[in-house]
Amino acid sequence: MGCMMLDALVGGTELLSAQEHELAFADQARIVKSLAVDLGQDTGPIIDMLARRGFDAALDMMATGAAHSPRTPVVARTTDPLPSRSFH
């Protein structure tokens, strides 16, 4: 009986681990999809890359696509982020 309980415990631990991995993948997919939409990129290939090679590869793919995309918005930076105000 004790051996069966140990097997059940191991199975339960594996199930919890699988559920945690699934939730982590869902969170990463949401993040990647949101970023791809913001950059004007097709989400399908990026989600596929996430599933096949992982989060870093998906981000690399987006960065490469964003660097070569003419639709990517360019954000201009000023040297002074806040306008100076004079209080006289």
N, C-alpha and C positions, 0 to 999 in steps of 0.2 A: 504494500500500500504506500509506503514511504517513497518508493521509486516512482510511482505514478504521480504523486504530489510534486515531486521534484521536476518531472517532465512537464507537468502543467505550469509550474512556476517559470521554467525556462521558456515555454511557449508564450506565456503571458508577457514576459520581459521582451521577447522578440516582437510580439504584437505591438507593445508600447513603443519600442524603438522604430518599428516600421511606420507607425502613426506619426511620430515626431518627424521622421524624414519626409513623410508626405505633406505635413503641415509646413515644414521649412521650404519644400519645393513650391508649394502653392504661394507662399509669401514672396519667394524669389521671382516666381512667374508674374505675380502682380506688379512687382517693382520694375522688372524688365519691360513688361508690356506698357506700363505707364510712361517709362522713359522713352521707349520707342515711339509711342504716339506723340509725345512732346517734341521729339526730334523729326517727326514726319516720316518715320521709317516703317516698313512693312513688319508686322509683329510675328507673322508665321515663321519665317526662317530664324528669327532670334529666339523664339520659344523652342524651336527644334534644336538649336544649338545649345540652349540651356539643358534640355533633356539629354542630349548626347554627350556633351563635354563639360557641363557645369556652369556655374554662375560667372566665373571669371572669363570664360570663353565667350559667353553671351555679351558681357560688357565690352570685351575687346572687339567683338563683331559690330556692336553699336558704335563704338568710338571710331572704328575704321570707316564705317558707313557715313557717320556724321562728318568726318573730315573731308569726304569726297562728295558730299551731297550739296547741290546748290540751293536746296530748300532749307537748309539748317539756318535758323536765325543767329545772327551774330550780335552778341551783347557788347556794347561799347562800355568801356570802363574809363572813368575819369580818375585823375590822380587824387582828387579830393572828393570822397564819396558824399559828404554833406556840404551843402553850400554854406559859405561863411556868412554870418549875420552880424551886423553891427548894431549895437543897442546904444543909441545916443540919447 
